[in-house]
Amino acid sequence: YSVTHALGDTTLLPSLVAVPDGDATRPTFVAVHTTPPVSTHMGDWRDDLGWVERLCDQPNVILAGDFNATVDHFPADLGCSDAAQFTGAAALGTWSTSVPSLLGAPIDHVLYSSSWRAVGVSITTDNDEAGSDHRPLTTRLTPAR
């Protein structure tokens, strides 16, 4: 894998795109951290979500991270599926660990193209005092073939 900037980046916070070297059957991996939707950066947030949407047009991509957005902020025809939504786990909040997961916001995601299928998602809720204000989202994907 090689890190590339050819597919763009988020506006303020660091994200990373890694493309496979020489094997088109392997997915492009994207570590996502979009700008939070605060009044002074709403344009940047919208631009970042547009970048995510363009990446979802890639034929074999997996995106994961802090999207600072719920699935309701994505267009209905987004070219990716959300693993938590597909497996029925999307109602559990990943942020903030200062509130119970049922009251939190599900802003952390694993999105994937049609080359993949989610077979399991778990959100760790029993370690909220570990230091992060986000709960870990563990996802199992399998090739869609």
Secondary structure as the mmCIF struct_conf table of DSSP 4:
data_model
#
loop_
_struct_conf.conf_type_id
_struct_conf.id
_struct_conf.beg_label_comp_id
_struct_conf.beg_label_asym_id
_struct_conf.beg_label_seq_id
_struct_conf.end_label_comp_id
_struct_conf.end_label_asym_id
_struct_conf.end_label_seq_id
STRN STRN1 SER A 2 THR A 4
BEND BEND1 HIS A 5 HIS A 5
TURN_TY1_P TURN_TY1_P1 ALA A 6 LEU A 7
BEND BEND2 THR A 11 LEU A 13
STRN STRN2 LEU A 16 VAL A 19
BEND BEND3 ASP A 21 GLY A 22
TURN_TY1_P TURN_TY1_P2 ALA A 24 THR A 25
BEND BEND4 ARG A 26 ARG A 26
HELX_LH_PP_P HELX_LH_PP_P1 PRO A 27 PRO A 27
STRN STRN3 THR A 28 HIS A 33
HELX_LH_PP_P HELX_LH_PP_P2 THR A 34 PRO A 36
HELX_RH_3T_P HELX_RH_3T_P1 SER A 39 HIS A 41
HELX_RH_AL_P HELX_RH_AL_P1 MET A 42 LEU A 55
TURN_TY1_P TURN_TY1_P3 CYS A 56 ASP A 57
BEND BEND5 GLN A 58 ASN A 60
STRN STRN4 VAL A 61 ASP A 66
BEND BEND6 ASN A 68 ALA A 69
HELX_RH_3T_P HELX_RH_3T_P2 VAL A 71 HIS A 73
BEND BEND7 PHE A 74 PHE A 74
TURN_TY1_P TURN_TY1_P4 ALA A 76 ASP A 77
BEND BEND8 GLY A 79 CYS A 80
STRN STRN5 SER A 81 ASP A 82
HELX_RH_AL_P HELX_RH_AL_P2 ALA A 83 THR A 87
TURN_TY1_P TURN_TY1_P5 GLY A 88 GLY A 88
TURN_TY1_P TURN_TY1_P6 ALA A 90 ALA A 91
BEND BEND9 LEU A 92 LEU A 92
STRN STRN6 TRP A 95 TRP A 95
TURN_TY1_P TURN_TY1_P7 THR A 97 SER A 98
BEND BEND10 VAL A 99 VAL A 99
TURN_TY1_P TURN_TY1_P8 SER A 101 LEU A 103
BEND BEND11 GLY A 104 GLY A 104
STRN STRN7 ALA A 105 ALA A 105
STRN STRN8 ASP A 108 TYR A 112
TURN_TY1_P TURN_TY1_P9 SER A 114 SER A 115
STRN STRN9 TRP A 116 ILE A 123
BEND BEND12 ASP A 126 ASP A 126
HELX_RH_3T_P HELX_RH_3T_P3 ASP A 128 ALA A 130
BEND BEND13 GLY A 131 GLY A 131
BEND BEND14 ASP A 133 ASP A 133
STRN STRN10 HIS A 134 HIS A 134
STRN STRN11 LEU A 137 PRO A 143
#
